[in-house]
Amino acid sequence: MNRKIIIVLLVITSIALAGIVSTLLKGMKKDPEKNLNRTKLPIVKVETVEYTSIETPVVEKGRLVSNLEVNLSSEVAGRIIESGVPLKVGQKFKKGDLLIKIYDKDARMDLRAQKSRFLNKLAENLPDIKVDYADNFQKWMDFFNSIDLDKNISDLPEVKSDQEKVFMASRNIIGDYYAIKSAEVKLERRRIYAPFNGSFVEVNTQVGSVAGMGSKLAGIIESDNLELQVPVESKDIKWLKVNDKVDVLDSNGSVISTGTLIRKSDFVDQGTQSVSVFVKINNENGAELYQGQFLTARFNGKIIEDAMEIPRNAVFRNNKVFVVEDDLLQEMKINVIKLNDNTLVFNGLKEGQALVVDLPVKASNNMKVKVIN
């Protein structure tokens, strides 16, 4: 019994001691000071107005296009045969390569037959030429001997008199000569040679098919002469001049080549409200460039004197800013010279003024603020 009483007394004593200790600890803790100054001034960041010379680059994306694109058409009808260069899109070739060959054996045989008949006619008339036009006979004889059935006919000898001219015309020698020259031209048109180094971008035929007269066979581009076509906003076109130097950047922002602005369009695209400019790629580094590839052009533009560049979000209502005078915001008007993606170039304020570049929430005229530089 006594043991139970002792345990109860110990528990009561422990609770009482805990209460006393808690009361003492609360008394030792200091009450936090009350913030009597409930009004905090907005903090604004400012920059001192200082005018310098500013370069105004224009950076836009563009697409590589070939300076020269040619459609190959057939001027004669016939079956297309193997030429050596595969008729495949993307196939490269060198200047002078035979790109397309149209079957020409029958045309060659007809041309040989024409030359043979022409030789026969000349042979029949050479004795008369020797008698009547002896002073010009040797030239006609040399012309006769120069005719090769497998080579282009040489130039017709010059007629020295009207009588000689009448004689040649009456024998139809001049007419037959030009008929042969015409056949030679038509024969040459059965072979299409590459006018430059390039590649096929379009192929509308294949070996074995029949080409119709005037039909489009393929499209080729000159791969060594590429231009970057860049749409520039109409508001920025005034900063660009022909012959300006241009940096050409890849998708990572690295300069891979330089170029020269060679021409500007004189009209605005109705859909994009942009003006196309064209940059000739120098490619002095030998970078691999492809028709249709997108690259970035950085135009240096021109130097703007006595101006300052600030973030665009420092300006409101197009051309208004705040300056700080005696810790108060004062609304001012500026002259915006050029808009960039994230900044703008301006003048119109006095040098030395504290221009707010980070506007506080609900900023207003004569608002009291705290300034940080």
PyMOL commands that set and color helices and strands:
alter all, ss='L'
color gray80, all
select helices_A, chain A and resi 2-28+105-132+134-146+162-170+173-188+237-239+312-314
alter helices_A, ss='H'
color red, helices_A
select strands_A, chain A and resi 43-48+52-55+58-66+69-73+78-81+92-93+98-102+191-193+198-203+210-211+216-222+226-233+245-249+255-264+274-281+294-299+303-311+320-325+328-333+335-339+343-347+354-358+370-372
alter strands_A, ss='S'
color yellow, strands_A
deselect
rebuild
show_as cartoon
